[in-house]
Amino acid sequence: MTTTQSPPPAFEESSELGMIRETARDVASDYDDQYWRDVADGAAPEEFWADAAEAGFLGTSIPEEYGGEGMGFWELSAIVEELAREGCMGAGMLFVVTVCFGGITLTNYGTEAQRERILPALVDGEHLFCMALTEPDAGHNAPNMDTFAERDGEEFVIDGSKQWISGVDRADTMLLVARTRPREEVEKRTQGVTLFLADPDDPAIELREIDVGIPTPERQFEVSIDGYRAGEDDVVGTEGAGLYQLFDTVNPERLLGAADAVGTGRNALERSVEYASDREVFDQPIGAHQAVQHPIADSWSKLEAANLLVRKAAWMVDNEPDPKKRAQVANMAKLRATEAGHEATDVAVQTHGGNGFSRDYTVIDMWKGSRLGKVAPGSTEMMRNHIAEHTLGLPRSY
């Protein structure tokens, strides 16, 4: 008699990840809607950040020798998704600016001295990061940046300007992206860019806050850099190869945004189900009407489909050696998740009717916040450009 082994489960998450998600729910349960409204209005989420550090979340993907948990992006993205699903509005951005820009970048490319100096404090929640990449005249065309670091002996003198820099006012370290060779002197426009660790409080760096109309836990700034001096020990990775190294930060950044979008969308729809089940008009719950329940059901299915792509992309960050394949799936996941997430919040506002525009019901803040995901990090148009060119082989369109 021939026996066959059952195949391993394909979509079942491990018991360990289940416990991680449960811990995320426990952390989130201590912070209600009013807490996150206050954060959106400018309050620093210090208590939440301390709890996230105590739970080990900030060091999820950081090696154990630097105080981290030694896990992977698979676990980190699940934490962000779960926190968002439990109503931690904007938590994804907090993880992006410090855990991704700082933790992932230094783990991948930092020197031993940089890792030992920064990562343990980051894991403990005592060291905050930001990244300065985007420029007023470059936008998505990052290789066209004007910020330049000119070598002066063993130092670099950096001049330029950055825009839409999240959380720089609270950051202890800024990951600063600058050209070290002019565009006309390199074979490819993606060459000649270097990553630096910079001090945002240095007198050579000036901040100007941008007045934005969406609720975010991190304020946005324009950054002017005039004669900032960085040493050779401030260079992250290989001089001149910064953009290539940054891809290993940018793709996780997009996926953390995607995980946040899925979690936020689910939270919004769960609120919609509760509201539609309780709210009675014409002597029955509004959720009994197909015109109300069909958009919710349709949106939920889109979130489920998007989440499968996000989980696949997260797995590939940890397991796929080919960066081009990782990028292809990351861009598809980011596109689908942010569009599905924003649609879910729109359905939630519509389900709540007039109450949907009251901040007491929270969904309007979710709607405004989720709209950002279709623009940054990486707009939906650029995601489609990447899919068309790098997945389908169509001619470059930009």
Residue, then its C-alpha position, 0 to 999 in steps of 0.5 A: m500500500t502506497t502512502t502519500q504525505s500531505p503537502p504543507p499548508a500554503f496560506e496558513e500562518s505559523s503559530e509564532l506569527g499568530m502570537i505576534r499578531e496577538t501581541a500587536r492587538d494587545v498593544a493597539s488595544d491601549y490606544d483609542d480613537q481619541y489618542w490617534r486623533d490627538v497624534a494626528d493633531g500634533a501630539a507625539p505618540e511617545e507612549f505607543w512607541a515605547d510600548a512598541a519597543e517593549a513588545g520587540f516590534l522596532g527590532t523585528s527585522i534587526p539581528e539579535e547581536y544589535g538587540g533585535e529579534g532577528m526575524g524578517f520582513w514577513e513578520l514586520s509587515a504583519i505587525v504593521e498590518e495588524l496595528a492598522r487593523e486595530g485602529c492605530m492610524g498612521a502607525g505604518m508611517l512611524f515604522v517606515v521613517t525609523v524601522c525601515f529607513g534606519g533599521i533596514t538600511l543600516t542592517n543591510y549596508g551600515t558599517e559595524a560601527q554605525r550598527e553598534r552605535i545606532l541599532p540598539a538605541l533604535v530597537d529600544g525606541e530611543h533613536l528616531f530616523c528620517m530620510a531625505l530623498t525627494e527634491p522640489d525639482a526631481g520628484h519621482n525622478a530621484p537620479n535628477m537630484d541636485t543635492f551635491a556632496e563635494r569631497d573636501g579631504e576626508e569630509f564631504v560638504i553638502d548643499g541642496s534642498k529636500q522636500w516632503i521629509s517626514g518626521v525630521d523635526r523629531a529625528d535623531t539621524m537623517l538618512l541623506v541622499a546626495r550626488t557625489r559625482p555629477r550626472e554628466e560624469v557617470e555612465k548611468r544616471t543611477q550612478g554617483v549617488t551616496l547615502f549619508l548619516a546626517d544630524p538634522d539639528d546641525p546649524a547647516i540644516e534648516l527646516r520649514e514645515i509644510d502645512v498639509g491637510i491630512p492626519t499624519p503622525e509625522r509632520q512634513f518639512e522642506v529641508s535646506i542644506d547649506g555647507y553641511r559637513a559629513g565625514e567618511d564614517d558617515v557614508v552608508g554602504t558604497e560611495g556612488a552606489g547609494l541608489y542601488q542600495l536604496f532599492d533595498t529600503v524603498n521596496p520595504e518602505r512601499l510594502l509597509g505602506a501597503a500593509d498599513a493600507v490593507g489594515t486600515g481598509r479592514n478596520a474601516l470596513e469592520r466599522s462599516v459592518e458594525y454601523a450598518s448592522d446597528r443603524e436603522v432607517f425605515d424600520q430595519p438596519i441599513g445593512a439589510h439593503q444590497a445597496v449598502q452591503h454590496p459595496i462593503a462585500d466587494s471592497w472586502s474581497k479586493l482587500e483580501a486579494a491585495n493582501l495576498l500580493v502583500r504577503k507574497a511580496a513580504w516573503m520575497v523580501d526575505n527569500e528571493p535573491d533577485p532584486k528585480k523580481r522583488a521589485q516587480v511584486a512589491n510595486m504590484a502589491k503597493l498599487r493594489a493595496t493602496e487603491a483597495g485600502h482607499e476604496a475601503t475607507d471611501v465605502a466606509v464614509q458612504t456607509h456612515g452617511g452624514n456621520g461619516f464626516s464627523r471625526d467622532y466616527t473616525v472614518i473621515d480621518m482614515w479616508k484622508g490618510s489613506r489617500l496619501g498612499k496613492v501618491a507616496p511612497g511612489s504614486t500609482e502612476m509610477m507603479r503602473n509604469h514599473i509593471a508595464e516596463h519591467t514585468l510586461g516588457l513594454p517600452r519605457s514611458y517616462 
